[in-house]
Amino acid sequence: MLDRTDQTADVSAVLPLRQSTGGSGSFLVAADDGKRYWCKPLNNQQGPRVPITEQIVARFGALIGVAVCEPQLVLLDGIVGYEFRAGRFVEPGWAHGSLAVQPVLETRALENRSDDDNRVRQAGFFALHDWLAGSDAQWLYDTSSDNMYFSHDHGFYLTGPNWTVDTLQQATAAEFSLGTDPGGLDAHELQRLAENLEALTGQELESSASKIPLSWPVTDDELSAAVSFADARREAVAARIRALVP
C-alpha cells in the first residue's frame, strides 16, 4: 500500500550553478548536503510526468543494483524565480534531482566495455531498459575514472513521457530489448541481476514509489499501476537477462 507525503527527508537547493542547455530543461544546483544535483522540475520542457518517471525508474533501478545516478528529491523553495532556461523560472516545490557526476560525457552508445567495471555496470542497463520499458536510452561516462558508465535521463521509460495506466497495462508482456550487442557483459552480474529481480517484492516497490511527493501530479492509482507493471514483469525479464549469459 502506498504511503505518500510531502514531508520528505531529502535535500534543499541553496544555489543555482548552471542553466539548462539540454532539451529537458535540467539545471545544476548546489544543495544543503554539500552535493550538486541536476534538477528537473515539474515545469521542465518535456512535461510534468517526466520528473515522476525519472524518480520511479532511478529508485527501482537502485533496488536491483543498477548503476543509476543517485536520485534525490530536491526542494527548490530557496531559489524560486531563478531563470533555469530562457523564459522558464523555478517554482516552489520538489524537483527530481540526479547526483552530479563530473567530468562526464553523454552518449547513446554503450562502448568502452573493457574499461573500469563496465562489463558489470552495463549489464544493469540491459536489465533496466527491458524491465521498465526503456526508450530514448542515454548514459554518462566519467572521463576522469577510466570511462565509468552511469544510466541517466529515464524520462521516456515506462512506455513514454505521457504514460498512463492503460499504456502500462497494454505493455506488461512486451519485450523492451536494448537493441545493442550484449557481448562481453559480466556473466556473474547478469545472474545477480536476474536473481535480484526475482527476489524483489511488491512491498519494496510500493515503498520506493511512496517517495513520490503527494503534491506531484500523479495519483495513487497511477503509481500503483507502475508498481504492478514492474512487479508483473520481473520473472520474464529475469529469464531474458539469463539468456544473455555467454
Buried (B, 14 or more C-beta within 10 A) or exposed (E): EBEBEEEBEBBBBEEBEEBBEBEBBBBBBBBEBEBBBBBBBBBBBBBBBBBBBBBBBBBBBBBBBBBBBBBBBBBBEBBEEBEBBEEBEBEEBBBBBBBBBEEBEEBEEBBBBEBBEBBBBBBBBBBBBBBBBBBEBBBBBBEEEEBBBBBBBBBBBBBBBEBBBEBBBEBBEEEBEBEBEBEEBBEEBBBBBBBBBBEBEBEBBBBBBBBBBBEBEBEBEBBBBBBBBBBBBBEBBBEBBBEBBE
